[in-house]
Amino acid sequence: MKYLYVTVLSILACCQATAEDFLSQEPDENAYNFVSSYEVVINSTPDVVWKNLENLDSWMYKFELSHHSGSKGKVGEVLRLYPNQEFYIQVTGKVKNKLLTIANLPSTFNGEASNGVGVLNVVSDGSKTIVQLIMSRRYEWSGADKNPMRAKRESKEFQNSTAEMWSGFLNKLKELSEKT
């Protein structure tokens, strides 16, 4: 649980930043956070944006997002993120037309343990709606050698790929919300 608090503090510390990804170093050299922060301005009302935002698989199209447990569409629902992997997210909170939160449930992949949180803010700005997305994932390496996954995440190639993915997701949300 202490790591969840560290993750939340990392999110709060980066809330002024938008459209970027960065890694933060922890006191333990085998642990770090990968934080993504993006936003999009949508020419539509918060009501319309919210209906699309809640339907995660309509705009987060590169993920599997298959129902695993909990009530579909409700707080507590757990979704599988990637095919053939034990990697799940859980919808942890909803404030209609304002806020959607998710947790990346604890998992291990390629020797690296991780968990995280995501916050999607919906802000009304006159006739437009701003959606701000902040994702923070904490990773811990338990191997004896240097962590190859961290080196991958530190690369510009990986960060560009992540930026392209999240920008694509938010642009899809924009497209869906401006259609109606």
Buried (B, 14 or more C-beta within 10 A) or exposed (E): EEBBEBBEEBBEEBEEBBEEBBEBEBEEEBBBBBBBBBBBEBEBBBBBBBBBBBBBEBBBEEBBBEEBEBEEEEEEBBBBBBEEEEBBBBBBEBEEBEBBBBBBBBBEEEEBBBBBBBBBBBBBEEEBBBBBBBBBBBBBBEEEEEBEBBEEBBEEEBBEEBBEBBEBBBEBBBEBBEEE
